[in-house]
Amino acid sequence: MCDNIEDFKVKEAPSTAYYIPNFISRDEEKYLIDQVNSAPKPKWKQLSNRRLQNWGGQPHPKGMIAEKLPKWLEVYTRKVADLGVFGDLVPNHVLVNEYQSGQGIMPHEDGPLFHPVVTTISLGSHTLLDFYQHRRDSTQEATAHQSTQDGDSSSEKPVQHHVLSLLLQPRSLLVLKDDMYTSYLHGITETTSDLITDKVVNIDRMDHSIGDTLDRSCRISLTIRYVPKTLKMNLFGKR
Ligand SMILES: O=C(O)CCC(=O)C(=O)O
């Protein structure tokens, strides 16, 4: 369905964002939601504004003890890898976020534990992903979040300058790299509906126009990344 990723480049965004609508089918979307929902209860981590599942291991500055991804996720890490956006790498880490309507994630950067490409499959509902310019004073520099493994950025001060937003529809894939990965913070406002404004720069091929309001429902996102630094455990549990 995606012969040339360049056809999906968001031209109105800084370098580089690709937005691929209908990257997966409705059946695949349902299958993935069912898989997420049938994960064992302890797999969920409840945060104040969303809950999440971590697959592939816990990223750590000393190295992630890599765990094999389940088949249902591996299929999609390979499907994303086939686009070539990770070069020869195959993503080895997936963060599943679940947002009820009204929930979101504070502006944050994904940081140095990951290869600087992030890909996201959206399931169940649209959302608006907002991008903010880095505006750090010295205190913010000191507390800037060094990419916690679950992307929880509660220690980071809110950043004020909203530059643009991307509308992420269910079943779409978003790819962010280059400046869009390194020079901007991204976040999702805690709201139950989204107004499409001229800051939403990827609506040209969609059925929406400026002034539309979209009500959110429960959204699940699969954030698919590559963690370069991994550690292998031996049979005795030693690194
Ligand atoms: O749910 C999303 O699309 C964003 C998730 C995110 O920013 C993260 O996991 O770091």
The ligand as an SDF file (V2000), in Angstrom:
LIG
                    3D

 10  9  0  0  0  0  0  0  0  0999 V2000
    0.3110    8.2700   21.7620 O   0  0  0  0  0  0  0  0  0  0  0  0
    1.0580    8.8790   21.0100 C   0  0  0  0  0  0  0  0  0  0  0  0
    0.8210    9.0160   19.8040 O   0  0  0  0  0  0  0  0  0  0  0  0
    2.2980    9.5400   21.5400 C   0  0  0  0  0  0  0  0  0  0  0  0
    3.0470    8.6570   22.4710 C   0  0  0  0  0  0  0  0  0  0  0  0
    4.3500    9.2490   22.8950 C   0  0  0  0  0  0  0  0  0  0  0  0
    4.6320   10.3950   22.6880 O   0  0  0  0  0  0  0  0  0  0  0  0
    5.3220    8.4300   23.6000 C   0  0  0  0  0  0  0  0  0  0  0  0
    5.0380    7.2540   23.8620 O   0  0  0  0  0  0  0  0  0  0  0  0
    6.4230    8.9260   23.9120 O   0  0  0  0  0  0  0  0  0  0  0  0
  1  2  2  0
  2  3  1  0
  2  4  1  0
  4  5  1  0
  5  6  1  0
  6  7  2  0
  6  8  1  0
  8  9  2  0
  8 10  1  0
M  END
$$$$
